[in-house]
Amino acid sequence: MMKANELAQYLMGRHKVLDFSNPSLELRREDDFELRQKILSLTQSEAKKLGIGKSSLHYLRKHARSDKPFKVYGKVRGRLVENRI
């Protein structure tokens, strides 16, 4: 999108130079190996102590078993990472 805007400004004469370099991309994964293992090893009673409900734990386990990347809601992630049982 930024490159399209730069091209439009160049064609309209607002910029004298057109930069054809590719923007650098930074890809981050939120689901590292340690977090997946923590989710899979978490029991229902431990999850309850952390304030994680049954359905949330079910879906976290489901996503942790797959090879696809997934996101963890910020509050739940904080509970999993900060609180060690």
C-alpha positions in Angstrom: 0.0 0.0 0.0 2.8 2.4 0.9 4.6 1.7 -2.5 1.3 2.4 -4.4 1.1 5.8 -2.5 4.7 6.5 -3.4 4.1 5.8 -7.0 1.0 8.0 -7.1 3.0 10.9 -5.5 5.8 10.4 -8.0 3.4 10.4 -11.0 1.6 13.6 -9.7 5.0 15.3 -9.4 5.1 15.7 -5.6 8.2 13.5 -5.3 11.2 13.7 -7.6 12.6 10.2 -6.8 10.9 6.8 -7.0 12.3 4.1 -4.7 11.8 0.5 -6.1 13.3 -1.3 -3.1 11.1 -3.8 -1.3 10.1 -2.9 2.2 11.5 -5.3 4.8 9.0 -7.6 6.4 9.1 -8.7 10.0 7.1 -11.9 10.7 6.6 -12.8 14.4 5.0 -15.9 15.8 3.2 -15.7 19.1 3.0 -19.5 19.5 6.5 -20.7 20.4 7.4 -24.3 21.3 7.4 -23.6 25.1 3.9 -22.0 25.0 2.6 -25.0 23.1 4.1 -27.4 25.6 2.7 -25.4 28.5 -0.8 -25.5 27.0 -0.6 -29.2 26.3 0.7 -30.1 29.8 -1.8 -27.9 31.6 -4.5 -29.8 33.6 -8.1 -28.6 34.0 -7.5 -27.9 37.7 -4.3 -25.8 37.0 -6.2 -23.9 34.3 -9.0 -23.2 36.7 -6.5 -21.8 39.2 -5.1 -19.5 36.5 -8.7 -18.4 35.6 -8.8 -20.1 32.3 -12.2 -21.7 31.5 -12.9 -25.2 30.1 -13.8 -24.0 26.6 -10.7 -21.8 26.4 -8.5 -24.6 27.5 -10.2 -26.9 25.0 -9.5 -24.6 22.0 -6.0 -23.8 23.2 -5.2 -27.5 23.3 -6.8 -28.0 19.9 -4.7 -25.2 18.3 -1.5 -26.3 20.2 -1.8 -29.8 18.7 -1.9 -28.5 15.1 1.2 -27.4 13.2 -0.4 -24.1 12.2 0.4 -20.8 13.9 -2.3 -19.5 16.3 -2.8 -16.5 18.5 -3.4 -16.5 22.2 -5.6 -13.8 23.8 -3.4 -11.4 25.7 -4.8 -12.0 29.1 -4.7 -15.7 28.8 -1.1 -15.5 27.4 -0.1 -13.4 30.4 -1.6 -16.0 32.8 0.2 -18.8 31.1 3.6 -17.1 30.8 3.7 -15.2 34.1 2.1 -17.7 36.5 4.1 -20.9 36.9 2.4 -23.8 38.6 
